[in-house]
Amino acid sequence: MGLFTLLAKRFIAGETKEEAFEAVRKLNKMGMRTTLDILGENVTSSEMATSLADQYIDVINSINKEKVIANASVKLTQMGLDVSDQFCFDNVSRIIEAARAHKIFVRIDMEGTKYTERTLQLVYRWAEKYDNVGTVIQAALYRSEADVKELNKRGIKVRLCKGAYKEPASFAFQKKDDVNANYIKLMKILLDSGIFHSIATHDDAMINATKAYASQKGIGQDRYEFQMLYGINRAGQLELVKEKYGMLIYVPFGDHWFPYYYRRLRERKENVLFIAKHFFRN
Ligand SMILES: Cc1cc2nc3c(=O)[nH]c(=O)nc-3n(C[C@H](O)[C@H](O)[C@H](O)COP(=O)(O)OP(=O)(O)OC[C@H]3O[C@@H](n4cnc5c(N)ncnc54)[C@H](O)[C@@H]3O)c2cc1C
């Protein structure tokens, strides 16, 4: 294992399925649910996208066989969205069908704004056919309030996050305070819907606002869950479990880890310092 991989291990469960399942078993033992993500994005070859969907189906069969508490998170640009919408629809339908046979949920991750509309249109098509599919909404985007309302109308489960992609002011709030205010607004719309949604954040202010709103509205702890990324705010993850909140951890694995890793570094300057310190120590 190279130095870079060693450092990336802070955010990535491993390069192989076996390492990822080991991490999942540990998290399950600590009372946490998980979602597995095979790292990769912007795949432009249909053969590669087909083979990656096959890998997801293999992961789903292993979740069922090994009886771990896990579902799957999928990025559409990994599944051939850049080949064509119909190709991607058919490719991901295979994953959703395999998962449905074992009552496993499939979450469609949200990528950059170039893909938002096409991702949602595909999610609407899947949701008309299957009941085990949901998606992600980014509080940073102006359009998200309208999208959340549409998803609620259709009964589709949402993971609310702040948004990991750098977007221009024409599409997205640029100030953290504005993103946070929109996050809280969307969280309230989601919780009011009665649908089981997921609040994905490591930010104590967002978590506390969610807890306070739910308790004010008499929304039970079993009516929604919190989600965090593997390796980030571990103390907060344990704390929420102790307080009997549903806690799901996003567990990425695989060898195409650089773009995911880079987004995690960019989110926090301390991470860059952490890497630099280890680099010079080694
Ligand atoms: C389960 C899950 C799934 C996600 N799926 C998507 C998706 O599909 N599409 C998408 O665009 N984004 C996704 N994201 C990423 C999300 O959009 C944010 O980029 C990320 O969660 C950081 O935002 P935050 O809510 O933690 O708040 P921030 O304000 O960024 O961070 C709050 C605090 O959390 C801690 N923290 C946050 N990030 C890091 C980090 N990288 N390293 C160390 N500490 C950190 C720090 O203490 C920080 O002060 C997902 C996030 C989660 C938790």
PDBQT file of the ligand as one rigid body, heavy atoms in Angstrom, charges set to zero:
ROOT
HETATM    1  C1  LIG A 301     -23.845  10.377   4.385  1.00  0.00    +0.000 C 
HETATM    2  C2  LIG A 301     -23.447  11.499   3.490  1.00  0.00    +0.000 A 
HETATM    3  C3  LIG A 301     -23.671  11.394   2.136  1.00  0.00    +0.000 A 
HETATM    4  C4  LIG A 301     -23.352  12.451   1.281  1.00  0.00    +0.000 A 
HETATM    5  N1  LIG A 301     -23.704  12.394  -0.048  1.00  0.00    +0.000 NA
HETATM    6  C5  LIG A 301     -23.494  13.462  -0.837  1.00  0.00    +0.000 A 
HETATM    7  C6  LIG A 301     -23.977  13.510  -2.170  1.00  0.00    +0.000 A 
HETATM    8  O1  LIG A 301     -24.595  12.577  -2.686  1.00  0.00    +0.000 OA
HETATM    9  N2  LIG A 301     -23.727  14.633  -2.897  1.00  0.00    +0.000 N 
HETATM   10  C7  LIG A 301     -23.053  15.711  -2.383  1.00  0.00    +0.000 A 
HETATM   11  O2  LIG A 301     -22.882  16.708  -3.071  1.00  0.00    +0.000 OA
HETATM   12  N3  LIG A 301     -22.572  15.673  -1.119  1.00  0.00    +0.000 NA
HETATM   13  C8  LIG A 301     -22.782  14.596  -0.338  1.00  0.00    +0.000 A 
HETATM   14  N4  LIG A 301     -22.304  14.595   0.953  1.00  0.00    +0.000 N 
HETATM   15  C9  LIG A 301     -21.301  15.620   1.385  1.00  0.00    +0.000 C 
HETATM   16  C10 LIG A 301     -21.943  16.883   1.906  1.00  0.00    +0.000 C 
HETATM   17  O3  LIG A 301     -22.588  17.558   0.853  1.00  0.00    +0.000 OA
HETATM   18  C11 LIG A 301     -20.886  17.808   2.521  1.00  0.00    +0.000 C 
HETATM   19  O4  LIG A 301     -19.929  18.135   1.571  1.00  0.00    +0.000 OA
HETATM   20  C12 LIG A 301     -20.177  17.214   3.731  1.00  0.00    +0.000 C 
HETATM   21  O5  LIG A 301     -21.045  16.434   4.492  1.00  0.00    +0.000 OA
HETATM   22  C13 LIG A 301     -19.644  18.341   4.635  1.00  0.00    +0.000 C 
HETATM   23  O6  LIG A 301     -20.703  19.127   5.095  1.00  0.00    +0.000 OA
HETATM   24  P1  LIG A 301     -21.227  19.128   6.622  1.00  0.00    +0.000 P 
HETATM   25  O7  LIG A 301     -22.705  19.021   6.581  1.00  0.00    +0.000 OA
HETATM   26  O8  LIG A 301     -20.560  18.086   7.390  1.00  0.00    +0.000 OA
HETATM   27  O9  LIG A 301     -20.931  20.588   7.131  1.00  0.00    +0.000 OA
HETATM   28  P2  LIG A 301     -19.589  21.454   7.176  1.00  0.00    +0.000 P 
HETATM   29  O10 LIG A 301     -20.014  22.818   7.545  1.00  0.00    +0.000 OA
HETATM   30  O11 LIG A 301     -18.793  21.292   5.907  1.00  0.00    +0.000 OA
HETATM   31  O12 LIG A 301     -18.779  20.780   8.341  1.00  0.00    +0.000 OA
HETATM   32  C14 LIG A 301     -19.222  20.824   9.697  1.00  0.00    +0.000 C 
HETATM   33  C15 LIG A 301     -18.154  20.223  10.579  1.00  0.00    +0.000 C 
HETATM   34  O13 LIG A 301     -18.028  18.823  10.291  1.00  0.00    +0.000 OA
HETATM   35  C16 LIG A 301     -16.671  18.430  10.297  1.00  0.00    +0.000 C 
HETATM   36  N5  LIG A 301     -16.278  18.066   8.930  1.00  0.00    +0.000 N 
HETATM   37  C17 LIG A 301     -16.962  18.276   7.788  1.00  0.00    +0.000 A 
HETATM   38  N6  LIG A 301     -16.313  17.799   6.707  1.00  0.00    +0.000 NA
HETATM   39  C18 LIG A 301     -15.167  17.286   7.192  1.00  0.00    +0.000 A 
HETATM   40  C19 LIG A 301     -14.055  16.636   6.581  1.00  0.00    +0.000 A 
HETATM   41  N7  LIG A 301     -14.009  16.438   5.259  1.00  0.00    +0.000 N 
HETATM   42  N8  LIG A 301     -13.058  16.235   7.381  1.00  0.00    +0.000 NA
HETATM   43  C20 LIG A 301     -13.097  16.424   8.725  1.00  0.00    +0.000 A 
HETATM   44  N9  LIG A 301     -14.123  17.028   9.352  1.00  0.00    +0.000 NA
HETATM   45  C21 LIG A 301     -15.134  17.446   8.609  1.00  0.00    +0.000 A 
HETATM   46  C22 LIG A 301     -15.893  19.617  10.794  1.00  0.00    +0.000 C 
HETATM   47  O14 LIG A 301     -15.827  19.567  12.193  1.00  0.00    +0.000 OA
HETATM   48  C23 LIG A 301     -16.754  20.781  10.353  1.00  0.00    +0.000 C 
HETATM   49  O15 LIG A 301     -16.525  21.934  11.096  1.00  0.00    +0.000 OA
HETATM   50  C24 LIG A 301     -22.695  13.597   1.829  1.00  0.00    +0.000 A 
HETATM   51  C25 LIG A 301     -22.452  13.687   3.188  1.00  0.00    +0.000 A 
HETATM   52  C26 LIG A 301     -22.838  12.675   4.027  1.00  0.00    +0.000 A 
HETATM   53  C27 LIG A 301     -22.613  12.838   5.490  1.00  0.00    +0.000 C 
ENDROOT
TORSDOF 0
